[in-house]
Amino acid sequence: MKRLKAKGVEVLLYEPLLAEDSFFHSEVVRDLDEFKRRSDVIVANRRTPDITDVADKVYARPVRQRLSRQPRATRI
């Protein structure tokens, strides 16, 4: 967030449970529809059904699923 703001990018946060109106000098938006309408890009921890209608705006980290729980071999 700090790097984006240093480049002059306006940062909005969607957090419906946060009581404050700002978080680290960024506006907090509690209404998801308003947030989606006002955002050009949405950075999310994961994709959820709530944001599928704006999938073209969403950047989310890929979730890798491990097929087995076996430990990796270690080099000695």
N, C-alpha and C positions, 0 to 999 in steps of 0.2 A: 504494500500500500504506500509505503514511504517513497519508493522509487517512482511509482506512477504519479504521485502528487508532486514530486520534484520536477517532473517533466511537464507539469501544468495540466494534468488530467484530473477532471472532477471525479471524485469517488463517492458513490452512494452505497450505503450498506442496507441490506434487507435483514431486519431482525425484529420480528413482531414482539418479542418478549423483553427487549431492552427498554427500560423506562426513560433513559436520557434521549434528548433530541439529536445529540451528536456523539461521535466516538472518534477520538484522536482527530478532531477538527473536520470530520466528514459527517455529512447529513445521514441520519438514520431514517429509513422509510419503513413503515410498518404494514403498508398495504401492498400485497404482492402484485396486483394489477397495475398500480401506479409505478411500482419499481420496474416492472417489465416494460411499461410504456416509456419511461424516462431513460432507460438504459440503452446504450449502443452496444455494449459488450457486457456479458455476465460471466464472471469467474466463479465457479462452484466447486465444492469438494467432490460432488458426485451428481450425476444426472438423476432427476426425480420426475415423476409424472406431472408435477406442478409446473414444470418449465418446458415441457415438450412442445408447447405451442410457439415458443421462441427459440427452438433448438438451433436456429441459424445464428443466434447471438451468444450461445453458451459455449464456454471453454471449460472443460472439466478434466481432471486428471484421469487417466485410464485405470480401471480397477482390474488388477491381475488376480486371478483365482488360482491358487495352488491345487494341483490335482492330487498330490500326495503330501503327507506330513513327514516323510522321511527326511532325516537330516542330510545336508549336503556333505559331500566328501571334503575332508580338510587335508591340506598339504602339510607334511611334517618336515 
